[in-house]
């Protein structure tokens, strides 16, 4: 795949293309994945993201995950149980962390401070 094709697949804009990665704003996730993809990486793991960031960048994450999966890559999104990952992930695997959270009356998850 050519550099131009990678730019197109990861929706990298020409205006930001020459910047440092930390200056890419919301395009940083796409740029980071594009760099890994260009170097032959096939496992992509995101950090735990705030719910607001997932909501704002949902379409970008859906596109990234779909493209990477179409290229036989594994995409991991470790998240807290209250973050809505609908449309982004194919499967949710619970690893036991949810026992550290409880749901308030309003439907929001909170960290348990007492056992």
N, C-alpha and C positions, 0 to 999 in steps of 0.2 A: 504494500500500500504506500502511495506517495505521501509526502508531507502535506500537500494540498488536500488530498483525500482525507487525511487524518484531521486536518483543520475543519473540514466540512462535517465529518461524522461527529466531531465533538463540539461543534458550533462555536469555534474560537473566532473572535472578531479580529480583523486586521489592526484595529486601533489599539488593542491590548496585547497583541502578539509579541511585541518586542519588550514587554515589561518583565520585571522580576515576578516570580510566581505569587509572592505576597501582595502584589499590586493588582491582581486580577479580579478582585471583588468576588461576586458570586460565580464568575467564570473560573475561579481557582480550582474548584472541584473538577470541572471538565478538563482544564489544562493539566492537572495532576494525573488524571486518568489517561489523557492523551500521551503524556510523557511515558508512563508505565507501559501503555499499549505499544508505543513506538519501539520500546526496548524489549518487547516480547513477553512482558508479564501477562499472566493469565489468572491471577488471583488479585482481586481488588477489595480492600477492606477499609471502610470508612470509620472514623471515630464516632463515638456516641454524640449525636447532634441534638441541639435544643429543638423542641417541638416547633417553635416559631420559624426556625431556619428550614426545617423540613416542609412546613406549610408553604413558605414563600418560594422555595426552590423545588417543589414537588414535581413539576413538569420536567425540569432539568434532570432530577434524579431518575424519573421514569425513563426518560430518553437514554441516559447513561446506562442504566441497568439493562434496558432492552437491547441496545447496541452491543454492549459487552457480552451479554448472554448469547447473542446471535453469532458472536465470534468464539464461542465455546469457553468463555471466561466464567469464573466463579465470582460473584459479587456479594459481599457480606456487609450488612448494616446492623451492627450491634446497637440496640436501642433499649430505652427504658420501656416498661410495659404500657405506659400511657400515651406514647407517641404513635400517631396514626400512620401506618406504613402501607395502607391500602393502595394498590396499583403499582407499588414500587417493588414489593417482594413477592416471591412465589410461595414461600413457606416461612412460618415462624417457628423457631426452635426455642423452647423455654429452657433456661439453664439454672433455674432455681433462684434467681435474683428477685423475682416477684414477691417472694415471701418477706422481703424487706420493705414492702410498700403496702399501704392500705388505701382504700378509697373513701373519700369524704362523702358527706351527704350530697354535695353538688356534683358528684361524679368525677372529681379531680383526684389524682393519685398523689399521695404524700409519703415521704420517707418516714418509716417508723422510728421513733426515738426511744421507745420502750419496748421490751420484748412482750 
